């Protein structure tokens, strides 16, 4: 692994942004040149290191994914930069993510991991000239376009944290370039007023000029996944800068741990959470439990916070294990004929299953795989669930004529099946004959055959969740079938989503030719292509015992709190 892609040692990391801010203005003009020189030197040294044979089939496939990134990103850079995203069918632009060039900032780490320094070098100049307090971007260099955003703009907290803050923090971790940390610090400061609410729970938006917060489409409620998916980013930022305000709440308790404590106090069914909470009184709302839309990353960050700080904070592991057990006990079902294991939404009061499977929920297979590989003496059901869920998510791809997975399927009333735990109990009673229920590979069906489910949302939005799970399954089990399945998905993307040099979301995965949508989201660069590349590279570029991915696939280095940090920042590991 090239040395530029390794994290700095803890003692080398700056602890106070105030110190190096004094010389920042003098240094910033040379940042891009220095960064390019570092990357060049790293390339020379890396070239002398051990290499996978050039004719490796997986190396060639990784190169094809890299080529796809280069084509699509070059088109974005030419036709859409500095807007957030390129619309691939019309070659127009759109700005759903603050008009800060999301497709660039969200994918800096993908560029670095792929060794695409000609792109990552340019990102230094862009990031250097971002001013978050005024939500204003001015670009003057001849190879960039001039652009100015509104000075009085509210931004989505959740999306801004996971894409921009996460992206810049990982860029800093991979390169050691202080400028990335400078701008991450600026953004972290600008977003802090979001916590100035009655309960300290972040709402939907914050105005970076005035500090005023704004509710979203849920009115006076905070959405579970959005309120509980900022801890990894802010904890890492506090570790790098030593700034107590990033995690200390005004009432004395740590800022982001306050959110975790809130969740612990509002557990239902011994580990499940409502989909939203009142911002004024904290009451839970909604009729469903889910691990899909509005819920997913809240569960994900429980395990990952434990991993992020070197498995030293037991409270996060305890909460994750309770949630994992509650999901296994209440939300996993096995279809009767094909024996497909899937995770469904259930009624919050009766626990009756909806019988649906969301593409977003397919991250759960990878989460269970990660837990099974890292938690000592963990319940074997975690590994079994990972295998079965990842296979079912693959089947929803392989069942379609395009080979692409739909956004949402619903099992028929006669095919919802039984709770997985009941099937496991019967299997145990009968002497554990064969594989656990829902774990053996069910074959995809031919067109016209019974799938046991109906496709309710036919779109494929270039989403990464299934590929994320394939990557984690491959790295934790070593089973090459996950690489084979990932390659089949990439080939399907090439056949049905490619538009000249770009890629478009697919409107209907059940038709050929597949109608396309005028959309190429930034997470296609940040997550989908990154997970494909990491799945195919023989070299383990991001060892899972040294890095932890945030929910936007930005890896953060594992660290442990120093004694002074525990005291100064108010860290409560219990």
PyMOL commands that set and color helices and strands:
alter all, ss='L'
color gray80, all
select helices_A, chain A and resi 3-5+10-12+17-21+24-47+57-79+102-105+108-113+117-128+157-175+178-195+224-227+231-241+244-246+255-265+296-308+314-331+359-374+381-398+413-415+420-429+465-477+481-496+522-536+563-568
alter helices_A, ss='H'
color red, helices_A
select strands_A, chain A and resi 85-87+92-94+130-131+136-137+154-156+205-207+213-214+221-223+276-278+284-285+288-289+332-334+341-343+346-347+356-358+408-411+418-419+453-457+498-499+502-503+547-549+555-557
alter strands_A, ss='S'
color yellow, strands_A
deselect
rebuild
show_as cartoon
